[in-house]
Amino acid sequence: YDMLAGTTNLRRLDQVEHFWDTVDTIGEGFGFSLFGARHLVTLALYIGFAALSCKLYKAADEKKRAQLRGLFAVLLLADEAFKQIGLQIGGNFNWDYLPLHLCSINIFLIALHAWRPSEALDNFLYYICIPAATAALLFPTWTSLPAMNFMFLHSTSVHILLAVYPMMLFAAGDIRPSAKGLGKSLLLLLVMAIPIYGVNLLLDTNYMFLMYAPDGNPLAWFRDRFGHHWIGFPVLLAAVFALMDVPVLLKGRQENKAIRAAE
C-alpha cells in the first residue's frame, strides 16, 4: 500500500511539474481519453454550470443581468490573459497561440456584446458561438494534457464560459435569434476567415482550421472521404444552423401559446 501511495504521489508531483506545458511540449501518459472519466466529468460540469447560470440569469432583474454579462466578459478576457501569461512563463509561446481561432475571437465579441449588444451579435453568438464552443468541449484538442495544467484549465473554462453566455441570454429572452439574420452571421464569419487565411499562409498556422483538419475534428471525416476538409464547412454549418433553430422555434411556439392563453 505504501509503495502504491508513493507511486501515486510521485505521479501527482510529476503532473504539477508539467503545469506550464502545452500540447507541443508534454510527454505521453498524462492526458485523458475522449469520453473517458475525466472528459465525462468536464461535460457534466459544463451542463451543470449552464443550467445554474441560465436559472440565475432568468431570475435576476435587469441590473443584475447586466452585472452577470459584465462578469462573464471579464472572466473570458482574464482567461485569455491567463493563457498568454502562462505561455510566457513556460517559454512556450508561438504564433499558434494568438487569439485568432474562432472561439478566441468570440471572447472579444462577447466582451463587445456585454458592452454594446446588437442583433447581429445576438445571432452570431447563438448560431456560431454556442455550437463552436460545445464542439470544442465534445472533441477537445488538448487530450494529451494533465488536469493540473494551465492550458487544460484554460481550454476547459473558456469554452464553458463561451457557450453559457449566449445560452443564458437566450433562456431569459434577452437575445432573440432569427433565421433571417443568418446571412449576416455567415457574412461576419467570412469577413473573419479571409484575413485569417492570409495570416495562416504568412505564419504557417491553422487558425479556424482553414488549412487542415486535425484528427478527432469532425472536419477530418470529410477530409478522409472527400479529399478536402473544406467540403465539411457548408455541410456542418447547415446542420448546425438547422439544429440550433429548433430551440428558437420551440421558444417561439411557447411564447405564442402563452400570449393566446392570456387573451
C-alpha positions as CSV (number, residue, x, y, z in Angstrom):
1,Y,0.0,0.0,0.0
2,D,2.8,2.4,0.9
3,M,4.5,1.6,-2.4
4,L,1.3,2.3,-4.3
5,A,0.7,5.5,-2.4
6,G,4.3,6.6,-3.0
7,T,3.9,5.9,-6.8
8,T,0.6,7.9,-6.8
9,N,2.2,10.9,-5.0
10,L,5.2,10.8,-7.4
11,R,2.7,10.9,-10.4
12,R,0.8,13.8,-8.9
13,L,4.1,15.7,-8.4
14,D,5.1,14.9,-11.9
15,Q,1.8,16.3,-13.2
16,V,2.3,19.5,-11.2
17,E,5.8,19.9,-12.7
18,H,4.0,19.9,-16.1
19,F,1.7,22.7,-15.2
20,W,3.2,25.1,-17.8
21,D,3.5,22.5,-20.6
22,T,1.4,22.7,-23.8
23,V,0.3,20.0,-26.2
24,D,3.5,20.7,-28.1
25,T,5.8,20.0,-25.1
26,I,4.0,17.5,-22.9
27,G,5.2,13.9,-22.9
28,E,3.0,10.8,-23.1
29,G,0.9,9.3,-20.3
30,F,-0.6,12.5,-18.8
31,G,-3.7,13.0,-20.8
32,F,-7.2,11.6,-21.0
33,S,-9.3,9.7,-23.5
34,L,-12.3,11.0,-25.3
35,F,-15.4,10.3,-23.3
36,G,-13.4,8.7,-20.6
37,A,-13.9,9.5,-16.9
38,R,-12.2,12.9,-16.9
39,H,-13.8,14.0,-20.1
40,L,-17.3,13.0,-18.9
41,V,-16.7,14.9,-15.6
42,T,-15.8,18.0,-17.7
43,L,-19.0,17.7,-19.7
44,A,-21.1,17.2,-16.6
45,L,-19.6,20.4,-15.2
46,Y,-20.5,22.2,-18.4
47,I,-24.1,21.0,-18.2
48,G,-24.4,21.8,-14.5
49,F,-22.9,25.3,-14.9
50,A,-25.1,26.0,-17.9
51,A,-28.2,25.0,-16.1
52,L,-27.3,27.0,-12.9
53,S,-26.3,30.1,-14.9
54,C,-29.5,30.1,-17.0
55,K,-31.6,29.8,-13.8
56,L,-29.8,32.6,-12.0
57,Y,-29.9,34.9,-15.1
58,K,-33.6,34.3,-15.7
59,A,-34.4,35.1,-12.1
60,A,-32.2,38.3,-12.0
61,D,-33.5,41.8,-12.6
62,E,-32.0,44.0,-15.4
63,K,-29.3,45.4,-13.2
64,K,-28.1,42.0,-12.0
65,R,-28.3,40.7,-15.6
66,A,-26.1,43.5,-16.8
67,Q,-23.6,42.6,-14.0
68,L,-23.6,39.0,-14.9
69,R,-23.0,39.8,-18.6
70,G,-20.1,42.0,-17.5
71,L,-18.8,39.3,-15.2
72,F,-18.7,36.8,-18.0
73,A,-16.9,39.2,-20.3
74,V,-14.3,40.0,-17.6
75,L,-13.8,36.3,-16.9
76,L,-13.3,35.5,-20.5
77,L,-10.8,38.3,-21.0
78,A,-9.0,37.2,-17.9
79,D,-9.0,33.6,-19.1
80,E,-7.3,34.6,-22.3
81,A,-4.7,36.7,-20.4
82,F,-4.1,33.7,-18.1
83,K,-3.3,31.7,-21.2
84,Q,-0.9,34.2,-22.7
85,I,0.9,34.8,-19.3
86,G,1.2,31.0,-18.9
87,L,2.8,30.6,-22.3
88,Q,5.3,33.3,-21.4
89,I,6.1,31.7,-18.1
90,G,6.7,28.3,-19.7
91,G,8.5,29.8,-22.6
92,N,6.1,28.1,-25.0
93,F,4.6,30.9,-26.9
94,N,4.5,30.6,-30.7
95,W,2.3,32.0,-33.4
96,D,-0.2,29.2,-33.0
97,Y,-1.4,30.8,-29.7
98,L,-2.6,34.2,-31.0
99,P,-6.3,34.7,-30.2
100,L,-7.3,34.1,-33.8
101,H,-9.2,30.8,-33.6
102,L,-13.0,31.2,-33.8
103,C,-13.5,30.6,-30.1
104,S,-10.8,33.1,-29.2
105,I,-12.4,35.7,-31.4
106,N,-15.7,35.0,-29.7
107,I,-14.1,36.1,-26.4
108,F,-13.8,39.7,-27.7
109,L,-17.2,39.5,-29.4
110,I,-18.8,38.6,-26.1
111,A,-17.0,41.5,-24.4
112,L,-18.3,43.8,-27.1
113,H,-21.8,42.4,-26.8
114,A,-21.8,42.8,-23.0
115,W,-20.9,46.5,-23.5
116,R,-22.9,47.2,-26.7
117,P,-25.3,44.4,-27.8
118,S,-26.7,44.2,-31.3
119,E,-29.0,41.9,-33.3
120,A,-26.1,40.8,-35.5
121,L,-24.0,39.8,-32.4
122,D,-27.1,38.1,-30.9
123,N,-27.4,35.9,-33.9
124,F,-23.7,35.2,-34.2
125,L,-23.2,34.3,-30.6
126,Y,-26.2,32.0,-30.7
127,Y,-25.8,30.2,-34.0
128,I,-22.0,30.2,-34.1
129,C,-20.5,30.6,-30.6
130,I,-22.6,28.0,-28.8
131,P,-22.0,25.1,-31.2
132,A,-18.4,26.0,-31.8
133,A,-17.6,26.1,-28.0
134,T,-19.7,23.0,-27.4
135,A,-17.9,21.1,-30.3
136,A,-14.6,22.0,-28.7
137,L,-15.7,20.5,-25.4
138,L,-17.0,17.4,-27.1
139,F,-13.9,16.9,-29.3
140,P,-11.1,18.6,-27.3
141,T,-7.7,19.1,-28.9
142,W,-6.0,19.1,-25.5
143,T,-6.4,15.4,-24.6
144,S,-2.7,15.0,-24.0
145,L,-2.6,17.4,-21.1
146,P,-3.0,16.5,-17.4
147,A,-5.7,18.1,-15.2
148,M,-3.1,20.2,-13.3
149,N,-2.1,22.1,-16.4
150,F,-2.8,25.7,-17.3
151,M,-3.8,25.0,-20.8
152,F,-6.2,22.3,-19.7
153,L,-7.8,24.6,-17.2
154,H,-7.9,27.5,-19.7
155,S,-9.3,25.4,-22.6
156,T,-12.0,23.8,-20.4
157,S,-13.1,27.0,-18.6
158,V,-13.0,29.3,-21.6
159,H,-15.2,27.1,-23.8
160,I,-17.7,26.6,-21.0
161,L,-18.0,30.4,-20.5
162,L,-18.2,31.0,-24.2
163,A,-21.1,28.5,-24.6
164,V,-23.0,29.5,-21.5
165,Y,-23.0,33.3,-22.1
166,P,-25.4,33.2,-25.1
167,M,-27.3,30.3,-23.6
168,M,-28.4,32.1,-20.5
169,L,-29.3,35.2,-22.5
170,F,-31.4,33.1,-24.9
171,A,-33.0,31.3,-22.0
172,A,-34.1,34.6,-20.5
173,G,-35.2,36.1,-23.8
174,D,-32.6,38.8,-23.8
175,I,-31.4,37.6,-27.2
176,R,-33.9,36.6,-29.9
177,P,-32.0,34.9,-32.7
178,S,-33.7,34.6,-36.0
179,A,-33.0,32.5,-39.1
180,K,-33.5,35.8,-41.1
181,G,-30.2,37.0,-39.6
182,L,-28.2,34.0,-40.6
183,G,-26.9,35.8,-43.7
184,K,-25.3,38.5,-41.5
185,S,-23.7,35.8,-39.3
186,L,-22.3,34.0,-42.4
187,L,-21.0,37.3,-43.7
188,L,-19.3,38.1,-40.4
189,L,-17.7,34.6,-40.4
190,L,-16.5,35.2,-44.0
191,V,-15.1,38.6,-43.1
192,M,-13.1,36.9,-40.3
193,A,-12.0,33.9,-42.4
194,I,-10.5,35.8,-45.3
195,P,-7.8,37.8,-43.4
196,I,-7.2,34.8,-41.1
197,Y,-6.5,32.6,-44.1
198,G,-3.8,35.2,-45.0
199,V,-2.4,35.0,-41.5
200,N,-2.2,31.2,-41.8
201,L,-0.3,31.5,-45.0
202,L,2.1,34.1,-43.5
203,L,2.7,32.4,-40.2
204,D,2.2,28.7,-41.1
205,T,-0.7,28.4,-38.6
206,N,-4.1,26.7,-38.8
207,Y,-6.5,29.3,-37.3
208,M,-10.2,28.4,-37.7
209,F,-9.0,25.0,-39.1
210,L,-8.8,26.6,-42.5
211,M,-5.5,24.9,-43.6
212,Y,-6.2,21.3,-42.4
213,A,-8.4,19.3,-40.1
214,P,-6.6,17.6,-37.2
215,D,-7.5,14.0,-36.3
216,G,-10.5,13.9,-34.0
217,N,-12.0,17.1,-35.5
218,P,-15.4,16.5,-37.3
219,L,-13.9,18.1,-40.4
220,A,-11.4,15.2,-40.6
221,W,-14.3,12.9,-41.7
222,F,-14.8,15.0,-44.8
223,R,-11.0,15.1,-45.4
224,D,-10.7,11.3,-45.3
225,R,-13.8,10.6,-47.5
226,F,-13.8,13.5,-50.0
227,G,-10.2,14.6,-50.1
228,H,-10.6,18.0,-48.6
229,H,-11.9,19.2,-45.2
230,W,-13.3,22.4,-46.7
231,I,-16.3,20.4,-48.0
232,G,-17.3,19.9,-44.4
233,F,-17.7,23.6,-43.7
234,P,-21.0,24.2,-45.6
235,V,-22.4,20.8,-44.6
236,L,-21.7,21.2,-40.9
237,L,-22.8,24.9,-40.9
238,A,-26.1,23.9,-42.5
239,A,-26.6,21.0,-40.0
240,V,-25.7,23.3,-37.0
241,F,-28.0,26.1,-38.1
242,A,-30.9,23.6,-38.5
243,L,-30.2,22.1,-35.1
244,M,-29.8,25.5,-33.4
245,D,-33.1,26.7,-35.0
246,V,-35.1,24.0,-33.1
247,P,-34.9,25.8,-29.7
248,V,-35.8,29.1,-31.4
249,L,-38.9,27.6,-32.9
250,L,-39.9,25.8,-29.7
251,K,-39.4,29.0,-27.7
252,G,-41.5,31.0,-30.2
253,R,-44.3,28.5,-30.0
254,Q,-44.2,28.6,-26.2
255,E,-44.4,32.4,-26.2
256,N,-47.3,32.4,-28.7
257,K,-49.1,29.9,-26.6
258,A,-48.7,32.0,-23.5
259,I,-50.0,35.1,-25.4
260,R,-53.1,33.2,-26.6
261,A,-53.7,31.9,-23.1
262,A,-53.5,35.4,-21.7
263,E,-56.0,36.8,-24.1
